[in-house]
Amino acid sequence: MMEDVAISADSLDTFEMFSAPLIKDVDQVSYDLSFWSVFWLIATAVFLYIGFYLIQKYVIDVIQSRKARISAKRYFPIVTSAFWLLYFIRVAYIFIKPYPLVGIVVVLIVLLGFWRFLKDFIAGLVFKVQNNYGVNQRVQLNANSGVINELLNTHVKLEADNGELIYIPYSEFANQIIRKPSTQERLKQFSFTLIKEKTDIEHVKHIALSCPWIISDQTPRVSYNELSKELTISGYTLDLNYIPKIKKYFE
């Protein structure tokens, strides 16, 4: 009997001796899979961010149809914001599924650490969907007044009347608005002439539509006199003080 116990103990020791490296390899494989999963999640996010940035920065501006270009500028930020929100939910699910308790703790830590960012991000998504305010629109706030220069992911970029650029979180922007001037009150008509030896009218029209200080809803007018070499540009802006900037934009 004692001999059988001794044999069993020896067999168990032998099994542990041979199985230990295998168990170690399995643990290492599991670690590697977890590491690569996180790596690919981060790599995918970086790749998509670069892709979205290139589309918004370069692709949308080359759309020929003005109506389609305006629609793309309005809806593309909404689509990307919704996508990132769904991507975050998906990543949270991937972490929570295998280890619910650990995953929930990690997600809560991330939420606490990035709560301000997430709050402004979601508020920005709602702000863009409502479409009550847009680029080149003049607003009067508690402490400043100016023109909306750009709608970012988490902030509104406002150009104040003194030329200063102010970044206001979406979660605070609505509470600071005192007055939104009417369309007729906001628009200021302008016209100026530049001397150009040679001019591509279509190219100039494209520049006029992309100029941030010209109201694109009111199509700017461009004409060129080949005899006098005069290029005349007229349209609408929010403030006549922007005319020097508009001229410089075409020079």
N, C-alpha and C positions, 0 to 999 in steps of 0.2 A: 504493500500500500504506500509506504513512504517512498518507495522507488518510483511509483507512478506519479506521485506528487512532484518529485524532483524532476522527472522527465517533462511534465507539463510546465513547470516553472522554466526549465531550460528552453522549451519550445516557445513560450511566451516571450522570453528575453530575445530569442533569435528573431521572432516576428517583429518585435519592436525595433530591433537593430536594423532590419532590412526595410521596414515600412517608414521609419523616421525621415529618411531623405525624400521619400515619395510624398509624404504629408507636407513636408517643407516646400516641395515644388508646387503642390496644389495651392498652398497658401500664397506662394509667390505669384502664381498664375492669376489667382483671384485679385491680388493687389494690383497686378499689372492691368487687368481688365478695368478695374475701378479707376486707375490712373488715366488710362487711355480714354475711358468714357468722359471723364472731366475734361481732358485735353481736347477731345473732338467737340464737346459742347462749346468750349471757349473759342476754338478755331472757327467753328461754324458761325458763332456770333460776330467775330471780327470780320470774317469774309462777307457776311450779309451787311454789316454796318458799312464797309467800304463800298459794296455794290449799291446800297441805297444812297449813299453820299454822292457817288458818281452820277447816278441817274438824276438826282435832284439838282446837282450842280451843273451838269453838262447836257444830259440827254433831253430834258424837258424843254430847254431853251431852243433846241433845233427843230421842234415840232412846227410844221409849216402852218397848220390851221390855227388861227388866233383863238378861236373858241375852244378847241381841244387843248391848246397850251394853257389857257386860263383854268380850265377844268382840272388839268393835270396838276397845276400848282396848288389848287385848292384841295383836291382829294388825295394826292400822294402822301402828304404828311399824316393825314388821318389813317390811311392804310398802313403806313409804316409804324405808327404809334400803336394801332390795334395789333399788328403782328408782334411787336416786342412784348406787349402785355400777354399775349397767348404763349409766346416763347418762354417767358418767365414762369407761367403756370405749368408748362410742360416740363421745364427743368426742375421745378419744385416737386412735381409728381415723380420724376425719375429718382430724386433723392429720397423721397418719402417711402416709395413702394418697397424696397428691400429692407430698410431699417426704419419703420414708422416713427419710433420715438426719437431716434437720432436725427432723422430727416426733419421732423417737426421743429426740433430745437434749432437746427441750422437755419431753417426758413424763418423762424421767429427772430433769430439774431440778425439775419440779413434785413428783414423788414424793419427792425428797430434801427439798424445802422443806416439804412437808406430810406427811412420813412419820409423825410422831407423831399427827397428826389422823387419817390413813387407818388407822393401826394400831388406834387406839381405836374408830374407826367400824366397822371390820370385826369387832373383838372384841365390840362392842356388838350387832351383828347376830347373831352366834353366841350371845351371852348371852341375847338375847330369844327366839331360836328354842328354846333349851334349856328356857327357862321354869322354871328351878330357884328363882329368886327373883322376887318381885313387889313392887308398891307396898304400903305399910303392913306390910311384913314386918320383923320385928326381927332384927338380926344383931349379932354381937360380933366386932370386928376387933382387930388387934394393939394399936392405940393408942386406939380409940374403940369405943363401942357405941351403937346407936341404931336408928332406923326408916328404912327406905327411903322417901323422900318422893316421888321421881320418877325415871323412867328416861329420861335425855336421849339425844341422838344419840351422844355420845362419853363421857359421864360418868354416874355414879350419884349422885343428889342424896340425901344422907343427913342426917337430922335427929338430931343427937347427943342424949344424955340431958340435957345442960345447955342444950339449945335451939339450939345452934350448928348452922348449915347447912354441911355438908362436901361438896365435890365430888371424887369419886374416879374416875379414869379406869378404863374397863372392863378395860384390860390389866393393871391393878394390883389391881382389886377382889377377884378370885378368890384371889389370893395372900395377901390380908390377912385373909380370913375364918378365924376360929378355931372359931366355933360358931354353928349356926342352931337356935334354940330350937324345940321342938315346938309344934304348933298349940295344944294345951291349955295349955301353959305360957305361951304368949304372950298368950292372950285374957284380958281383964279385963272383967267385966260391970259396967255402970253404969246408973243411972236417975236422972233429975232432973225437976223440974216448973217450968214457967214460967207466968206469968200473962199471958194474951192475951185482949183483948176480943173479937176476931174472928179465926178461924183457918180457912185452907183446908187440910184434912188432906192432900189429894193433893199440894199444893205443898210441905208440910212433909216428906212422905215423900220427895219428889224431892230436897229439900235434904239430908235425912239420908243418902241413898244417895250423894250427891256430896261429903259431908263427908270430908276427907282423914284425919281421926282416928278415924272409925268404920269397923269392919270390915264391908264391904258383903257379904261372903260369908254372914255371919250377919245376915239381914234385920232391921234395926232396927224396933222397935215404936213406933207413935205413936197416942196417944189424946187426946181432948179432952172435957172436962166442961163443957157449956154453962152449967150452973147456977153452978159455982164459977169458971168461966173459966180452968180449969187445963189446961195442955197438958203431957202427960207423955210423955217420950221415953226409951226404954231400948234398950240394945243392947250391943255388945262393942267394946272398944278394946284397944290394945296396952299402954297404960300409964294408970293412974288419974290421973296428973298431967296428962293431956290433957283431963280433964273441963272445967276452966275455959275451955280453947280451944273445946271443943265447944259449951258454953253460949253463948259469945260469937258463935260461928258462926250460931246461931239467933236471936240478938237483933237 
